[in-house]
Amino acid sequence: MIQHLATGFAEAIVDTDGDKALQLVRQALAAGVSPEQVVFEVVVPCMDHLCGLAASDGGLSVAQHFLAAQISSDVVDAMLPRFRRAPQVAGRVVIGTAVGDFHALGKRIVSGCLSAHMIEVTDLGMNVPAERFVEQALARDAQVIAVSSMMVHTARGEHGCRGVRRILRERRLEQQLKVVVGGAPYRFDERLFEVVEADAWARSAIEAVPVVVRLVGEAGGP
Ligand code: B12
């Protein structure tokens, strides 16, 4: 049953058919599959596979990745309240694009992958000032601030990651809040994350998951 669901679900999300994916999940639940199995044996492996394809440029379009992340994240949201025991949150992250940056797709895919791995994500949207990243991270008891930049000037500028670092330093929050960055400029220059004073970076959404989990641990855990 699970194998049947996993295959059908993967096909549905590659076809970006959210209705079909949800229908399959509903049928599986009615047939006795647990919400936990849906998340951990179907959605997570499927997202890992798709994000892996993204990393290796396996021929899926940006729109497919975006919608796959959206559908997966919707299914996880629908399953969580039905878990027998409240799921262990693996960490809390606030994510957004840097000031001046309106490239939202990568951030959305990263959010979907993190959510599917039980990391609670607050998406602050686009064009997020450094102060708002920090305020919201504190308000939500997050361990990690994730800043997405798709342009060189929004990655290197004073109002992106560097601004976040300045505030964390001034307010002595660097032990409790870690900063991860990602986006095209970081792929072109693998040392750029150090230049902008981030704690870490990741090349893709799938690589972001273990990096964020590590940073959550360094910040003291969820
Ligand atoms: C789509 C796109 C747009 C769309 C954005 C639509 C939207 N709602 O997102 C629109 C048309 C609006 C746009 C506008 C512009 N764009 Co544009 N755009 C792109 C394009 C073609 C694809 C970006 C994309 O969505 N990629 C797909 C996603 C899935 O990949 P990704 O973003 O890299 O994300 C992955 C990883 O990077 C990583 N990741 C991303 N964020 C994060 C964050 C964290 C924390 C982590 C860990 C990982 C991570 O994980 C993601 C998934 O695996 C790129 C070219 C390119 N090849 O990158 C240019 C590009 C980014 N744009 C560019 C430019 C110049 C512009 C404009 C200035 C154009 C103009 N003259 O108006 C404007 C600026 C708008 C603004 N102020 O932001 C340049 C930037 C050049 C530079 N050196 O700075 C690029 C590189 C094109 C080019 N070669 O010139 N753009």
Residues whose N, C-alpha, C, O or C-beta is under 5 A from the ligand:
A	BS01	B12	A54 V62 G100 D101 F102 H103 A104 L105 G106 K107 I109 V110 A146 V147 S148 M150 M151 V152 H153 V180 V181 G182 G183 A184 W201 A202 R203 S204 A205 A208
